Amino acid sequence: MTENAEFAVTQAGYTITARVTRESRDLLIEIIGGDVPHYGVVTTVQANGDEQTIALPSRPGHHHEEGALTRSIAKIIKPVLENNAIIVSGMHVNAITPVQMRAAGKMTRQLGEQIRAWITAHPTAEITERFAPGKNHNH
């Protein structure tokens, strides 16, 4: 059963939004905002495992830098994850100021805390998976 939640924080003249979609015990979290929302970074995190981040090219010679935001969210939610989370992010504030840049970290932590509280308040039922006989399924 799919569940959805959305959270937003506004500071320093812009908004960052977190859209959370749960499929079974896995989460897809979108952290987007600013003047040009997009997708440029992906972080995967497992409840009992590693975290990986991929930053896509943003323009020649540069990569998206939202990994700082996705890794912050991952760290906050990992203790309450039931399984896996995929966090995608992209936010661009035109002519961003140092004050706006510093606000991004605070806003992201607030969103992470809201997501963590939502996960805790909305646990999923135990999932039963069945596999074909004789097959070795790893996932």
Residue frames relative to the residue before (quaternion, step in Angstrom):
aa qw qx qy qz dx dy dz
M 1.0000 0.0000 0.0000 0.0000 0.00 0.00 0.00
T 0.3588 -0.7458 0.5266 0.1941 3.56 -0.77 1.03
E 0.0552 -0.7633 0.6430 0.0291 3.54 -1.06 0.86
N 0.1217 -0.7940 0.5936 0.0492 3.56 -1.10 0.73
A 0.0207 0.7572 -0.6529 -0.0026 3.53 -1.25 0.58
E 0.0919 -0.7861 0.6084 0.0592 3.56 -1.17 0.55
F 0.0599 -0.7788 0.6243 -0.0120 3.53 -1.04 0.93
A 0.0375 -0.7955 0.6044 0.0208 3.58 -1.12 0.59
V 0.0860 -0.7594 0.6433 0.0461 3.53 -1.18 0.71
T 0.1092 -0.7845 0.6092 0.0385 3.56 -0.96 0.95
Q 0.1819 0.7366 -0.6345 0.1473 3.54 -0.94 1.02
A 0.8545 0.1944 -0.1101 0.4690 3.55 -1.30 0.31
G 0.7222 -0.4952 0.2472 0.4149 3.57 1.04 0.77
Y 0.7638 0.2536 -0.2139 0.5536 3.62 1.16 0.36
T 0.3695 -0.7323 0.5432 0.1791 3.52 -1.34 0.42
I 0.1363 -0.7240 0.6670 0.1114 3.53 -1.21 0.68
T 0.1610 -0.7928 0.5858 0.0489 3.55 -0.89 1.02
A 0.1597 -0.7459 0.6384 0.1028 3.54 -1.15 0.74
R 0.0799 -0.7630 0.6409 0.0249 3.56 -0.77 1.10
V 0.1016 -0.8041 0.5856 0.0098 3.55 -0.71 1.12
T 0.0157 -0.7672 0.6411 -0.0082 3.56 -0.92 1.00
R 0.1296 -0.7803 0.6080 0.0690 3.55 -0.88 0.98
E 0.0605 -0.7319 0.6785 0.0183 3.52 -1.07 0.97
S 0.7987 -0.0699 -0.0282 0.5970 3.56 -0.49 1.24
R 0.7744 -0.3069 0.2239 0.5060 3.63 -0.53 -1.09
D 0.5780 0.5842 -0.3633 0.4389 3.58 1.32 0.19
L 0.2488 -0.7753 0.5677 0.1214 3.55 -1.16 0.68
L 0.1306 -0.7017 0.6918 0.1095 3.51 -1.28 0.66
I 0.0397 -0.8064 0.5892 -0.0331 3.56 -0.62 1.17
E 0.1372 -0.7732 0.6168 0.0538 3.56 -0.80 1.07
I 0.0817 -0.7666 0.6368 0.0148 3.58 -0.80 1.08
I 0.1792 0.8063 -0.5333 0.1825 3.56 -0.14 1.29
G 0.2597 0.7923 -0.5345 0.1384 3.54 -1.18 0.34
G 0.5981 0.5705 -0.4432 0.3469 3.47 -1.39 -0.28
D 0.7537 -0.3753 0.2954 0.4515 3.53 -1.27 -0.49
V 0.7899 0.1562 -0.0683 0.5890 3.58 1.13 -0.64
P 0.1352 -0.7919 0.5921 0.0634 3.61 0.03 1.24
H 0.1107 0.7824 -0.6029 0.1100 3.57 -1.03 0.77
Y 0.3930 -0.6636 0.5595 0.3035 3.57 -1.31 -0.24
G 0.0986 0.8317 -0.5368 0.1024 3.57 -0.55 1.14
V 0.7716 0.2181 -0.1154 0.5863 3.58 1.23 -0.41
V 0.0893 -0.7668 0.6339 0.0471 3.55 -1.14 0.76
T 0.0327 -0.7601 0.6488 0.0133 3.55 -0.98 0.95
T 0.1406 -0.7595 0.6291 0.0874 3.54 -0.97 0.90
V 0.0132 -0.7863 0.6174 -0.0179 3.53 -1.07 0.80
Q 0.2137 -0.7625 0.6024 0.0998 3.53 -1.06 0.87
A 0.6092 -0.5795 0.3957 0.3693 3.56 -1.07 0.73
N 0.8112 0.1597 -0.0659 0.5586 3.60 0.95 -0.86
G 0.6996 0.4694 -0.2682 0.4672 3.57 1.06 0.57
D 0.7784 -0.3745 0.2830 0.4168 3.45 -1.35 -0.42
E 0.3311 -0.6795 0.6196 0.2116 3.46 -1.47 0.18
Q 0.0443 -0.7872 0.6149 0.0169 3.57 -1.05 0.80
T 0.1065 -0.7915 0.5997 0.0492 3.57 -1.04 0.77
I 0.0959 -0.7597 0.6421 0.0363 3.52 -1.05 0.91
A 0.1250 -0.7732 0.6195 0.0517 3.57 -0.85 1.04
L 0.2970 -0.7691 0.5462 0.1479 3.56 -0.70 1.12
P 0.6048 -0.5510 0.4100 0.4032 3.60 -1.17 0.42
S 0.2795 -0.7665 0.5581 0.1514 3.56 -1.04 0.83
R 0.7305 -0.1482 0.1220 0.6554 3.54 1.19 -0.76
P 0.7118 -0.4485 0.2721 0.4670 3.63 -1.10 0.34
G 0.8403 0.1741 -0.1628 0.4869 3.53 -0.84 1.10
H 0.7345 0.3569 -0.2177 0.5346 3.61 1.24 0.03
H 0.1901 -0.7439 0.6276 0.1286 3.52 -1.27 0.54
H 0.6083 -0.5392 0.4262 0.3970 3.56 -1.21 0.46
E 0.3054 -0.7940 0.5118 0.1194 3.56 -1.00 0.88
E 0.4244 0.7394 -0.4457 0.2731 3.61 1.23 0.11
G 0.3903 0.7262 -0.4760 0.3063 3.60 1.26 0.05
A 0.5826 0.5622 -0.3795 0.4478 3.60 1.09 -0.56
L 0.6675 0.4878 -0.2950 0.4790 3.58 1.05 -0.74
T 0.6906 0.4822 -0.2940 0.4519 3.60 0.83 -0.96
R 0.6533 0.5018 -0.3191 0.4685 3.60 1.00 -0.75
S 0.6055 0.5433 -0.3481 0.4659 3.59 1.11 -0.64
I 0.6457 0.5017 -0.3095 0.4855 3.59 0.94 -0.90
A 0.6469 0.5370 -0.3221 0.4352 3.61 0.88 -0.96
K 0.6647 0.5097 -0.3032 0.4543 3.58 0.90 -0.93
I 0.6737 0.5042 -0.2965 0.4516 3.59 0.96 -0.85
I 0.7733 0.3873 -0.2073 0.4571 3.61 0.85 -0.91
K 0.4943 0.7034 -0.4253 0.2829 3.61 1.12 -0.51
P 0.6662 0.5173 -0.3407 0.4153 3.68 0.80 -0.77
V 0.7592 0.3489 -0.2076 0.5087 3.63 1.13 -0.46
L 0.4143 0.7146 -0.4757 0.3023 3.61 1.22 0.09
E 0.3610 -0.7151 0.5586 0.2150 3.54 -1.10 0.74
N 0.8039 0.0057 0.0222 0.5943 3.59 1.10 -0.60
N 0.7957 -0.2496 0.2155 0.5081 3.60 -0.50 -1.19
A 0.0946 -0.7582 0.6384 0.0928 3.54 -1.29 0.46
I 0.1486 -0.7315 0.6602 0.0833 3.51 -1.15 0.82
I 0.0856 -0.8031 0.5897 -0.0009 3.55 -0.61 1.17
V 0.0509 -0.7862 0.6158 0.0031 3.58 -0.70 1.10
S 0.0026 -0.8253 0.5635 -0.0364 3.55 -0.98 0.78
G 0.1826 0.7372 -0.6439 0.0924 3.45 -1.34 0.53
M 0.2009 0.7528 -0.6109 0.1405 3.52 -0.73 1.04
H 0.0389 -0.7840 0.6195 -0.0112 3.49 -1.01 0.86
V 0.1164 -0.7535 0.6451 0.0501 3.53 -0.84 1.06
N 0.4284 -0.7132 0.4916 0.2571 3.58 -0.61 1.12
A 0.8474 -0.0141 -0.0380 0.5295 3.57 -0.92 1.01
I 0.0296 0.8492 -0.5249 0.0490 3.57 0.91 0.99
T 0.3201 -0.7388 0.5681 0.1705 3.55 -1.04 0.86
P 0.6539 -0.4954 0.3766 0.4302 3.61 -1.20 0.28
V 0.6248 0.5307 -0.3420 0.4594 3.63 1.00 -0.73
Q 0.6678 0.4898 -0.2985 0.4744 3.58 0.95 -0.86
M 0.6307 0.5373 -0.3299 0.4525 3.58 1.04 -0.77
R 0.6618 0.4895 -0.2997 0.4822 3.59 0.96 -0.87
A 0.6230 0.5557 -0.3395 0.4334 3.60 1.02 -0.75
A 0.5757 0.6127 -0.3855 0.3803 3.63 1.04 -0.67
G 0.6572 0.5120 -0.3128 0.4563 3.59 0.94 -0.82
K 0.6635 0.4931 -0.2997 0.4763 3.58 0.92 -0.90
M 0.6634 0.5092 -0.3059 0.4549 3.57 0.91 -0.92
T 0.6506 0.5192 -0.3113 0.4585 3.57 0.99 -0.85
R 0.6385 0.5116 -0.3316 0.4697 3.61 0.95 -0.78
Q 0.6366 0.5151 -0.3323 0.4679 3.60 0.98 -0.79
L 0.6503 0.5002 -0.3164 0.4763 3.60 0.96 -0.83
G 0.6354 0.5353 -0.3257 0.4513 3.60 0.96 -0.84
E 0.6592 0.4980 -0.3047 0.4740 3.57 0.98 -0.83
Q 0.6400 0.5101 -0.3253 0.4738 3.61 1.05 -0.73
I 0.6463 0.5059 -0.3159 0.4760 3.59 1.00 -0.82
R 0.6359 0.5307 -0.3231 0.4578 3.60 0.95 -0.90
A 0.6606 0.4983 -0.3055 0.4712 3.59 0.93 -0.89
W 0.6407 0.5197 -0.3253 0.4621 3.62 1.00 -0.78
I 0.6379 0.5211 -0.3280 0.4625 3.60 0.93 -0.89
T 0.6748 0.5048 -0.2871 0.4555 3.57 0.90 -0.97
A 0.7160 0.4570 -0.2495 0.4650 3.59 0.97 -0.87
H 0.7663 0.2989 -0.1530 0.5478 3.62 1.24 -0.40
P 0.0237 0.8179 -0.5741 0.0295 3.64 0.51 1.09
T 0.4004 -0.6980 0.5350 0.2574 3.55 -1.19 0.55
A 0.5509 -0.5708 0.4869 0.3656 3.52 -1.28 0.42
E 0.6232 -0.5242 0.4160 0.4046 3.56 -1.21 0.46
I 0.2927 -0.7574 0.5663 0.1416 3.57 -0.95 0.95
T 0.1778 -0.7600 0.6159 0.1067 3.58 -0.98 0.86
E 0.0933 -0.7828 0.6148 0.0245 3.55 -0.71 1.13
R 0.1208 -0.7728 0.6197 0.0643 3.56 -1.01 0.84
F 0.1706 -0.7895 0.5858 0.0661 3.53 -0.99 0.90
A 0.6173 -0.5411 0.4195 0.3875 3.55 -1.26 0.47
P 0.5573 -0.6128 0.4316 0.3572 3.63 -1.00 0.75
G 0.8280 0.2519 -0.1873 0.4646 3.54 -1.11 0.76
K 0.6091 0.5416 -0.3672 0.4481 3.59 1.20 0.03
N 0.2679 -0.7307 0.6053 0.1669 3.54 -1.06 0.77
H 0.0372 -0.8216 0.5682 -0.0278 3.57 -0.29 1.28
N 0.0293 -0.7740 0.6325 -0.0051 3.53 -0.78 1.05
H 0.2454 0.7529 -0.5932 0.1448 3.54 -0.91 0.93
